[in-house]
């Protein structure tokens, strides 16, 4: 009995392989990534592994990152644009622990950016890889719950149903009623879900110099947008694609070109608006930009602070 | 020994009981678990048994778990059977969760909310790596979390009560004209079910089934992708109003998990677009259950909102008839009972059908 315990204890304390996954698994995932890069927007099935993180919390993104990361990479992880959100902190700690790599909060300084729900405001450059955590890779899922059917629809490029849905929105509301996960055509062939990023970010995925990889662990799919790839938002000539606009600028840095989070300030329902991209906001404030409430401390702990060092 | 020996079954039963006792105890060299160890160290299992067993008593739930060798459904069975024997002496006032002593409170809708986000104790950010240190039964290092500089507000408002003023989020109002709440433990399910029946049904429902249904609704067999408006865990006081006193008296605190889900409702001819709510509440720390319950609750409100009922999670009769794990497990396990008589009937029937069917395989075989 005691022997068995000691053996198990020894086994558990052995070092993990670089970036957690074993080499065969990483190779399998890299092959899927290559196929995904070769056929932009195609959902490539992959043998998703159990990760020490709950499904739906970024297991797909983590597996993709683990497969492409090297000892010289610098990793940035954001959740809803924020570097300091709990999930981002947790994933960053994970890779620090199992890969011993450098991490950063600066979009510029990162070679790999793993993201949940946002594309950074700072334009990406050639050589960078952005890994999206994808909960629902199938853009047709809301129209057809059966995987066997949606795969046929992709094979025949039969996407009329999606146009009908968008049309029905217009007939009913006067405009398309999709605010995030807005469907796109990738390289003129595959309908793709850009994961639940707000449609505000969709223009950033078109013709990007960076490699964009999408990993869905629970649904076991990987897909990709290679650099400088045509990505069109579905729309109609008389109802063109438009992104969200705010009547406010960022309360802290004054940016009027960034995605803003709404924050309830008190019980009477008073709000303020701040950049969801914490690095963008902090960098702007370091450069001297000040918003209407930028002086003094933010009222809440979770708001981005301007870096002090 | 074999149960098929119809006569002599009594001996088989007695022997079976001895075997259970032996299995339950395991190796006599290993010290026996105490009920308080289970109550203290297997707290989440105890919480689940209390919730689905609908008895808030840590000691009894721990005892049930010990007796059931840790099988949650068996333990729930033991507790529910015991519950039957208890007299009902009062109906408490509705608990006031906005006056909860908060251990955890998360809102996924607004980046920060009055009262703050409280992570509390959660496995969510632990990285699921086996902790091999737990193999050693050495005295655990006494670990205490650091206390915050300021205590939490005793009256922490619901996360989005403050923004209801815009009417963007459906207000929570009691159903009109209903003074008393339906009691599913005393009355049979009546369809169409009111929300009171539904929520009681889901609260007692099997965690796995409820979460599975919620998952189906999120994954495409349903229209839901809700937001956690707020989920909170903490202690609330239970108050009853004794007839002879006429004012509320606190009879103790219980720990509950409450979840409010917000789901986008695009509006109808009569109603404007807004966020609608789903609600979940469970005993103890059972966030998975409370969240699953809130998603299924919202799915079952489809009819109320004039949404198409297309998927299992939206089908009230389907869901409410199948949530109870004692009913489900009992009916599945009854199949181990002898079915000699009905099987004989079916066997005769199949033979007769095949004899009547000209050219059926059996007659062909017979001919050859």
Interface residues (C-beta under 8 A of the other chain):
Chain A: X5 X8 X9 X11 X12 X13 X51 X52 X53 X54 X57 X86 X87 X89 X90 X93 X94 X97 X136 X138 X141 X142 X144 X145 X172 X173 X177 X261 X262 X263 X264 X265 X266 X267 X268 X269 X274 X276 X300 X301 X302 X303
Chain B: X110 X111 X112 X113 X114 X116 X117 X119 X124 X125 X127 X128 X129 X130 X132 X133 X135 X136 X157 X160 X162 X163 X165 X166 X219 X220 X221 X223 X266 X311
